[in-house]
Amino acid sequence: MAATTVAAADIGTEARGRSVRLQLLPLMIAMLLAQLDHMVVGTAMPTVVGDLGGLEHLAWVVTAYTLATAAATPIWGKLGDMHGRKGVFLTAIVIFLAGSALSGMAQDMGQLIGFRVVQGLGAGGLMAGVLAIVGELVPPREQGKYQGMLAGLMALAMVGGPLAGGTITDHLGWRWAFYINLPVGAVALAMAAVVLKLPKRRSPARVDYLGAGLLTAGITAVVLVTTWGGTEYAWGSDVIVALTAAAVLSLAGFVFWEGRAAEPLMPLYIFRNRNFSLMAVIGTATGFIMFGAVLFLPLYQQTVQGASATNSGLLLLPMLGTMIVVAAVSGRVTSGSGRYKVFPVAGGALMFAGMFLLSRMDTSTSRLESGIAMAVLGAGLGCVLQVVMLVTQNSVQMKDIGVASASVMLFRMLGSSFGVAIMGALFNRRLQEGMAERVPGGGPSLQHAQLDAAGLGTLEAPVREAFRYATAAGTHAAFLVGAGVGAVAFVAGLFVREVALRKAMDDAAPPAPRR
């Protein structure tokens, strides 16, 4: 009799596992769409400018999408908590596909920027929806089994995005960089409508429009400061000072209002949970380090080590491949043991070590040495990327899982903006100083971000060597800051309290810490 009961339980568990995997498939497609789009479109941008003109507005094509995604993410998360995740998620897919279609039909840069805003609004809902739905479908104790898939999607987007973007643009035209989303998104939409089985909700409360407006204004100002500071405008310029003041006032007003709103967009009580607040810190640090590395590692390898820019995404394989493997292993260990504190601690230590090793690279560093440093960094990222979301969702009640997931995602996105801005400012300063040291007068004007091995070969030997030296000095400064941020993540990991992972989906309060 006991054996029969166990067998029946095993069959039930296996059937539920198949059901979950089936429901995860459209979520994975939607997540891949949102992450891949940015990389694909970035590769097509030179062709877009050649067709539509408006080079001076090029940055806004990227910034508009990033701004809309960041501002919309917490709003989508709250809407899912209030009105049910399936309907909200399907709406986000429709908006993303509409933005994709309109972007492909754009006739000038102004239209393209506006349609990218629409697309970014949908993308925020895709990412927030996927993570919240996974949190509702899969108990935290079992989520580790699926961590490798999510990490793999991110790596696939980073590696495959530039390759896919170049191929599509060369053979089909830049408009298909947007149109390609339509058939893939239609599959995700149809599958999600049929296979997702989620409870319906209907909250009588009104949407916190004032909170949404204040948060959107604050996020917009923060992203513009980090995007424009030191590039479009000097850090001390009136524009940057005004945007900084707007960010501070808007976010301070948001915090003040959220403590008084009847149905706050981002309830402040979730930050009273130590683990949630620590995951916000670690998530911010992870975004800072990962996107800074993705930006400056190909630049170093192309400029200093003479690598080809044709397959630039492949240069990151030591980091991304290790990240996927470690994320899968950490997920399995977490699911099997229920233990997870070791991963944010080890992840912070490895991120620090990896960034420190990368900061030691110079003009004589071999591909093997840089590959080892990237693998160490990838191992650190693999330890924390998905554990951050798992601990976040285990720290809050089910009714808040959407806004909690979206909030931590928002912190990661803001961390990436800070990382690119701060590391970029340090890189540019050291680049200029290095050129001034090696070449009288700083040498000719160089568009360093566009110089690859072939372009450097056209320069005079002294200028070429000076630029290689200056680039290595710039990446040293940038990665050293990244190492400091990794140390912050390590310290935050030490304070994580290991709370038993929920084994079933319920709305109970988070369980007590392990003794």
Secondary structure as GFF3:
##gff-version 3
##sequence-region A 1 515
A	DSSP	alpha_helix	2	52	.	.	.	ID=ss1
A	DSSP	three_ten_helix	55	57	.	.	.	ID=ss2
A	DSSP	alpha_helix	58	83	.	.	.	ID=ss3
A	DSSP	alpha_helix	85	104	.	.	.	ID=ss4
A	DSSP	alpha_helix	109	137	.	.	.	ID=ss5
A	DSSP	alpha_helix	140	143	.	.	.	ID=ss6
A	DSSP	three_ten_helix	144	146	.	.	.	ID=ss7
A	DSSP	alpha_helix	147	171	.	.	.	ID=ss8
A	DSSP	alpha_helix	176	179	.	.	.	ID=ss9
A	DSSP	alpha_helix	181	195	.	.	.	ID=ss10
A	DSSP	alpha_helix	209	228	.	.	.	ID=ss11
A	DSSP	alpha_helix	238	258	.	.	.	ID=ss12
A	DSSP	three_ten_helix	268	272	.	.	.	ID=ss13
A	DSSP	alpha_helix	274	303	.	.	.	ID=ss14
A	DSSP	three_ten_helix	312	316	.	.	.	ID=ss15
A	DSSP	alpha_helix	317	337	.	.	.	ID=ss16
A	DSSP	alpha_helix	342	359	.	.	.	ID=ss17
A	DSSP	alpha_helix	367	394	.	.	.	ID=ss18
A	DSSP	three_ten_helix	398	400	.	.	.	ID=ss19
A	DSSP	alpha_helix	401	438	.	.	.	ID=ss20
A	DSSP	three_ten_helix	440	442	.	.	.	ID=ss21
A	DSSP	three_ten_helix	448	450	.	.	.	ID=ss22
A	DSSP	alpha_helix	453	456	.	.	.	ID=ss23
A	DSSP	alpha_helix	461	494	.	.	.	ID=ss24
###
